[in-house]
Amino acid sequence: MAEPYVHPGFTAAHVTLNSLHQQAAQFKIELLRLRQSLDLLQAEFSQNHHGDLIAANQQLVLSSIQTEQELEQVKSHVGELTRTSLAITPCRSEPVLASLFIRRTVPRRRL
């Protein structure tokens, strides 16, 4: 039996189609490799980011505790200063108040 006639354009198109299939297979392999690489990078970034977030959170907690301690110290100092000033103020203000009272109640002499 004789071979059926094949048009030369059909053969060229068939060769081109096979070449495109091979390129598509290579692209699929490359795409799979890139996706795996991306997954690894995302996992690594996620782990690093997770560690960074934990460290930042610990720093925030420590700063908050330190701020609360400093606030308590300031409150203590303010209370101490208030008690001290209340104890001192009457003694210091009495002469001033007395002189103001005398100036307002005693008539001035006119020269």
C-alpha positions as CSV (number, residue, x, y, z in Angstrom):
1,M,0.0,0.0,0.0
2,A,1.1,3.4,-0.8
3,E,1.5,6.1,1.8
4,P,-1.2,8.7,1.9
5,Y,-0.3,12.1,0.5
6,V,0.6,14.6,3.2
7,H,0.7,18.3,2.3
8,P,4.0,19.9,3.1
9,G,2.3,22.7,5.1
10,F,0.6,20.1,7.3
11,T,4.0,18.6,8.1
12,A,5.4,22.1,9.0
13,A,2.4,22.9,11.2
14,H,2.7,19.5,12.9
15,V,6.4,20.2,13.7
16,T,5.6,23.6,15.0
17,L,2.8,22.3,17.1
18,N,5.1,19.6,18.6
19,S,7.7,22.3,19.3
20,L,5.1,24.5,21.1
21,H,4.0,21.5,23.2
22,Q,7.6,21.0,24.2
23,Q,8.0,24.7,25.1
24,A,4.7,24.6,27.1
25,A,6.0,21.6,29.0
26,Q,9.2,23.4,29.8
27,F,7.3,26.5,30.9
28,K,5.1,24.4,33.2
29,I,8.2,22.8,34.8
30,E,9.8,26.3,35.2
31,L,6.5,27.6,36.7
32,L,6.3,24.7,39.1
33,R,9.9,25.4,40.2
34,L,9.2,29.2,40.7
35,R,6.1,28.4,42.7
36,Q,8.1,26.1,45.0
37,S,10.7,28.8,45.4
38,L,8.0,31.3,46.2
39,D,6.5,29.0,48.8
40,L,9.9,28.6,50.4
41,L,10.5,32.3,50.5
42,Q,7.0,33.0,51.9
43,A,7.5,30.4,54.6
44,E,10.9,31.9,55.5
45,F,9.6,35.4,55.5
46,S,6.6,34.4,57.6
47,Q,9.0,32.8,60.2
48,N,11.2,35.8,60.3
49,H,8.2,38.1,60.5
50,H,6.8,36.1,63.2
51,G,10.0,36.3,65.2
52,D,10.2,40.1,64.6
53,L,6.6,40.5,65.8
54,I,7.3,38.5,69.0
55,A,10.4,40.6,69.7
56,A,8.5,43.8,69.1
57,N,5.7,42.7,71.4
58,Q,8.1,41.8,74.1
59,Q,9.7,45.2,73.8
60,L,6.3,46.9,74.0
61,V,5.4,44.9,77.2
62,L,8.7,45.8,78.8
63,S,8.3,49.5,77.9
64,S,4.8,49.5,79.3
65,I,5.9,48.0,82.6
66,Q,8.8,50.5,82.8
67,T,6.4,53.4,82.1
68,E,4.0,52.2,84.8
69,Q,6.9,52.0,87.3
70,E,8.0,55.5,86.4
71,L,4.5,56.8,86.7
72,E,4.2,55.3,90.2
73,Q,7.5,57.0,91.1
74,V,6.3,60.3,89.8
75,K,3.0,60.0,91.8
76,S,4.9,59.1,94.9
77,H,7.2,62.2,94.4
78,V,4.2,64.5,93.8
79,G,2.5,63.2,96.9
80,E,5.7,63.7,98.9
81,L,6.1,67.2,97.5
82,T,2.4,68.0,98.2
83,R,2.7,66.9,101.8
84,T,6.0,68.8,102.2
85,S,4.6,72.0,100.7
86,L,1.4,71.8,102.8
87,A,3.6,71.4,105.9
88,I,5.7,74.4,105.0
89,T,3.2,76.7,103.4
90,P,1.3,77.8,106.5
91,C,4.5,79.0,108.2
92,R,5.7,80.9,105.2
93,S,2.3,82.4,104.2
94,E,1.3,83.7,107.7
95,P,3.7,86.7,107.6
96,V,2.6,87.6,104.1
97,L,-1.1,87.2,104.9
98,A,-0.6,89.3,108.1
99,S,1.1,92.1,106.2
100,L,-1.7,92.1,103.6
101,F,-4.3,92.3,106.4
102,I,-2.5,95.1,108.1
103,R,-2.1,97.1,104.9
104,R,-5.8,96.9,104.1
105,T,-7.1,97.5,107.6
106,V,-4.8,100.2,108.8
107,P,-5.5,103.5,107.1
108,R,-2.5,105.0,105.3
109,R,-1.0,108.2,106.4
110,R,-0.8,110.9,103.9
111,L,2.2,113.0,103.7
